[in-house]
Amino acid sequence: MNYPKLFAITSPSGGGKTSIIKVVLERHPEIKFSISATTRPMRSGEVNGREYFFLSQEEFQTLIEHDELVEYEQLYTDYYGTLQREVNRALQAGSCMIFDVDVKGARSIQQKYPNEAVLIFIMPPSLEILEQRLRSRKTENEEKIQRRLSRAKMELEIGKTFPHIIVNDDLSRAINETENIIQSYLS
């Protein structure tokens, strides 16, 4: 039986998953983007329901208590998660969905939706290049960069077990490889 697919694309922060997802979505408007919920503050230019569903800590805790999240994780002081109602709505409509999640989130999606989940790990060429990418963003202080690099080591180990691994040493090639994997499931 052919199911609508849930494409969980993951990488360490700075690995390139967001850039890849953006282009894939432009090329495939039929695929829905999974908008995560978060307790982190809204940044300038962000819109609730577009970049994230911005929730209070209390609202997020209620979702956890009522098992209304496909996956969630506390990263530093904020929570991030996927609303089960949004995923179910897409699947019931017969739509495919793409997720920008961490490795643990991808595993949770696979556990809840084993027939629909497709896991794709975007591997940075090296930790040194990953660090350069994080620094070139100029969006975080040294402490946050070090935390992200420390976390990246764990994510790289888990990512090595994913069925689809793409080394992002050339963004155009990585986009095309990701698109080819997705295309193979859509055909």
C-alpha positions in Angstrom: 0.0 0.0 0.0 1.3 3.5 -0.9 1.0 5.9 2.0 1.5 9.7 2.1 5.1 10.2 3.2 6.6 12.2 6.1 10.1 13.3 5.1 12.1 14.0 8.3 15.2 15.9 7.3 17.8 16.4 10.0 21.3 17.6 10.5 23.3 19.3 13.2 22.7 23.1 13.4 24.6 24.6 10.5 24.4 21.3 8.5 22.3 22.9 5.8 19.0 21.2 6.3 16.9 24.4 6.3 18.5 25.7 3.0 17.9 22.3 1.4 14.3 22.1 2.6 13.6 25.6 1.3 14.6 24.7 -2.2 12.8 21.3 -2.2 9.6 23.1 -1.0 9.9 25.7 -3.8 10.3 22.9 -6.4 7.5 20.7 -4.8 4.6 23.0 -3.6 2.5 19.8 -3.2 4.6 18.9 -0.2 3.5 20.6 3.1 6.0 22.0 5.5 5.6 20.9 9.1 5.6 24.0 11.3 7.0 23.2 14.7 5.7 24.5 18.0 8.2 26.3 20.3 8.4 28.1 23.6 11.4 30.3 22.4 10.7 34.0 21.9 9.5 35.2 18.5 12.3 36.9 16.6 12.0 40.0 14.5 10.1 39.3 11.3 8.7 36.0 12.4 5.0 35.3 12.3 3.1 32.9 14.6 2.0 29.9 12.5 4.4 30.6 9.7 7.9 30.0 11.1 6.6 28.3 14.3 3.6 28.0 16.5 4.8 30.2 19.4 3.5 28.8 22.7 4.0 29.5 26.4 5.8 27.0 28.6 2.3 26.2 30.2 0.7 25.6 26.8 3.5 23.3 25.8 3.4 21.4 29.0 -0.4 20.8 28.5 0.4 19.3 25.0 3.0 17.0 26.6 0.6 15.9 29.3 -2.2 15.1 26.7 0.2 13.3 24.4 -0.6 15.8 21.6 3.0 16.0 20.2 4.6 13.6 17.7 8.0 14.5 19.1 9.4 17.2 21.3 12.6 18.1 23.0 13.9 20.7 25.4 16.9 22.4 23.9 18.6 24.5 26.5 15.7 26.5 28.0 13.1 26.2 25.3 10.9 23.4 24.0 10.4 22.5 20.3 7.9 19.9 19.0 5.6 18.7 16.3 1.9 19.0 16.8 0.2 15.7 16.2 -3.0 17.3 14.9 -1.1 19.1 12.1 0.6 15.8 10.9 -2.7 13.9 11.1 -4.5 16.6 9.2 -1.9 16.4 6.3 -2.0 12.6 6.2 -5.8 12.5 6.2 -5.7 14.9 3.3 -3.3 12.5 1.5 -0.5 15.1 1.6 3.2 14.5 2.0 5.0 16.5 4.6 8.6 17.6 5.2 10.0 18.1 8.7 13.0 20.2 9.8 13.8 18.3 13.0 16.7 17.0 15.0 17.8 13.4 15.0 15.7 12.4 18.0 12.7 14.1 16.5 13.1 12.2 13.3 13.3 8.9 15.3 10.1 9.8 17.1 8.3 10.5 13.8 9.5 7.1 12.6 8.1 5.4 15.8 4.7 7.1 15.5 4.4 6.7 11.8 6.5 3.7 10.7 4.8 3.3 7.3 5.0 6.9 6.4 8.4 8.2 7.8 11.4 8.6 5.6 14.6 9.7 7.4 17.2 11.8 5.6 20.4 12.9 7.4 22.3 15.9 6.1 26.0 15.3 7.1 28.3 18.3 7.2 31.7 17.6 5.5 33.5 18.0 8.9 33.1 19.5 12.4 35.5 22.2 11.4 33.3 23.3 8.4 30.2 23.0 10.7 31.9 25.4 13.2 32.8 27.9 10.3 29.1 27.8 9.2 27.8 28.5 12.7 30.3 31.3 13.2 29.5 32.9 9.8 25.8 33.2 10.8 26.8 35.7 13.5 23.5 35.0 15.3 24.8 33.3 18.5 27.3 34.0 21.2 30.3 31.8 21.9 28.6 29.8 24.6 25.7 28.8 22.2 28.1 27.9 19.4 30.0 25.6 21.8 26.8 24.0 22.9 25.7 23.4 19.3 29.1 21.9 18.4 29.0 19.6 21.5 25.5 18.5 20.5 26.6 18.0 16.9 28.8 15.1 17.9 25.9 13.2 19.3 23.7 14.0 16.3 26.4 12.8 13.9 26.6 9.4 15.6 22.8 8.9 15.4 22.6 10.3 11.9 25.1 7.6 10.7 22.3 5.1 11.3 19.7 6.8 9.0 18.8 5.0 5.8 19.5 8.1 3.7 22.7 10.1 4.3 23.7 13.1 2.2 27.1 14.8 2.7 26.5 18.6 2.3 29.9 19.6 0.8 28.2 21.2 -2.2 24.8 22.7 -1.6 23.4 22.3 -5.1 24.4 18.6 -5.2 23.0 18.0 -1.7 19.7 19.7 -2.8 19.5 17.5 -5.9 20.3 14.3 -3.9 17.6 15.1 -1.3 15.1 15.9 -4.1 16.0 12.6 -5.8 15.3 10.6 -2.6 12.0 12.4 -2.1 11.1 11.9 -5.7 11.7 8.1 -5.5 9.0 7.9 -2.7 6.6 10.1 -4.6 6.7 8.0 -7.8 
